[in-house]
Amino acid sequence: MLAIVIELGWPVWPLILASVLALALIIERSLALRRARILPSGLLDDVVGLVRKQTVTPDIIAKLEANSPLGRVLAAGLRNERVLREGAIQQVEAAGSVVANRLTRNLTLLGSIGSIAPLLGLFGTVIGMIHIFASQQAGSNPQDLARGISIALYCTAFGIIVAVPAVLAHRYFRRLVDDYLVEMEEKAERLLEIVYGDRRA
């Protein structure tokens, strides 16, 4: 494999860099999007307990906001006790937009790598073909010509090998983020129902 990489020359290096970057992004997003980090178990129940005991203070709200993305969304609904339900919903939606932006960070880059990698592979193949057919030695020997073409085609194969995991990971993480956001919205709605339901009572 190393010998093939050496023979391919500089056109393969962008693919190698893309593969390293894609792997780093996949690992980073896998760690950042762990469920326990985004939606801590029992957090909503703890917040509801504090609301019912009427022990929600600015310090508690600040700690809740720093706890997790879910905590940030829930804290937005509790930040101003004097606002109407509609105002609280707007605050929750604004916090949800910020959280969504942070959860999807680097996913665009990962998707771009998945889209560009095959083109980089094709570019390397074209460059390899140009060198082969421009070489008088390669043109005079069919075996050398066939070997040169096969080596050039490795660039296309490398591009596909890099693209497939990147595209799959991008789609998986996008779906995961969407599921998280839906669940956050449901939990925020439950909290607001409890907060403003208790006030009407």
N, C-alpha and C positions, 0 to 999 in steps of 0.2 A: 504493500500500500504506500509506504513512504517513497519507494522508487517511482511509483506512478505519479505521486504528488510532485516529486522533483522534476520528472519529465514534463508534466503539464506546465510548470513554470508559473509566472506571475498571475495568469488569469484565474488560477484556483485559489489564490490567497483571499480575495474578497469573500469567496464561499466559506473558507475556513473561519474567517472573522465573523461572518454571519452565523455560522453554526455555533461558535463559542458564545456570541451575544444571545442567540435564541435559547441556548441551554441555561445561561445565567438568568434570563428573564423568566423562564419556566420555573426554575428553582425559587427565584425571588417571589413570584406570584403564588407559588404553592405554599410558601411559608406565610406570606402576607394575607392570604385568603382562607386561612384555616377557620373553620366554623367557631371554634372556641374563642378565637380572637375577634371575630366580627359580631357574633350573636352569643354572648356568654349565657350559659344555661342558668335560669332562675333570676336573671337580672330584672325582668319585668315584674315578677312576683315581689321582689325586694322593693322595687320602686312603688308598687301599689300598696305594699304594707306601710311604707313611710307616708304616702299620701293619706291613707286612712287614719293614720295616727297623728296626722297634721304636724309632722316633724321635718318637713321639707324646708331647708334653709339654703341661702345662697352658696354656702360652702359645700353642702351636699350636692347641689346642682352642678357646681364646678367640678367636683370629683366624678360625678356621673358622666359629664361631658368628656372628661379625659379617660374614662374607663374603656370605651370601645366605640366603634361606629354606631352601634345600636344605642349606647348610652348618650351619644351626641344628639341623636334624633329624639330620644325620650326627654332629654334635658331641655330641648327647644320647646317642648310642649308645657314644661313647668316653669320656664324662665320668668314669665310675667304673669302673676296670678290675677291681675286685674283685666287682662284682655278678654274679649269675648271668644267664644269657641271658634268662630271664623278666623279671628286673628291668630289664635293658637295653631290652627290648621295651616295657615300661611307660614308661620314660623317653622313648623315641622317640615313642610314641603321645601322651604329654603335650606334647612339643615340636611334634608335628604338629597338635595341636589349637590351639596358640597361633598357629602359622603359618597355619592355615586361617582363623582369626578375622581375622588381619591382611590376608590376601589378599582376603577378602570384604568388607572395609571399604568403606563407601559404596555397595555394591551394593544394599542394602535401600532406601536413599534413592532410587537411580536407578529401581528397580522401582516404588517408591511414586509417583514422578513419572509414570511410564508409566500407572499405574492411575488417578491422580487427574486428570491433564490433560483427559481427555474430560469428566469431571464438571465441571471448571472451565469448559470450553467450553460445556457445556449450561447451566450457571448463568448465564453471560454472555448466552446466547441468551434464556433466560427473562426476565432483567432487561430486555433490549432489547425483547422482546415486550410486557412490562408498560408500558414507557415509550411504546411506539408506540400501543397501544390506549387508554392513558390520555390521549393527546394528541388534542384535538379537531381540530387541523389535519390530523393524519395520517389521522383517520377520515373527513374530508370529501373527501379527494382519493385515489382509488384508486392513482394513480401514486406518490404519496408513501408510501402504505401499503406497496405492493409493494417500493419501494426500502428502506424502513425494515426490512421483514422480511428482505430479502436481506442487509442489513448485519448484522442481529442474528445471522443464521445463520453469518456469518463466524466468530463465536466458537466454534461447534461445529467448524468446519473447522480453526481454529487448534489447538483441543484435540487433534484427531486427528493433525494434523501434528506436534505436540510428542510425543504418546504413542507413535507408531509407532517412531521411532528409539530412544526411551528403552527400550521393551520389548525390541526387537531387541538393543540393546546389553547390556541386563541379562542376557538369556538367553545371549548369546555369552560374556560374561565369566564367568557361572556355570559354563558348560561348560568354559571354559578353566581355571578354578580347579580344577574337579573332575579334569580331565586332569593338571594339575600335581601334585595331591595323590596321585593314583594312581602317577604316575611317581616321586615322592619316596618313597612307601612301598616300591616295588620296589627302588630304590637302597639304601634303609636296610636292607632284608632281605638284599640281596647283601652289604652291608658286615658285618652281624652274622654272616652265614654264614662270611665270611672270618675275622673276629676270633675267633669261638668255635670254628670249625673248626680254625684254627691252634693254638688252645690245647689242644684235644683231641689234636691230633697231637703 
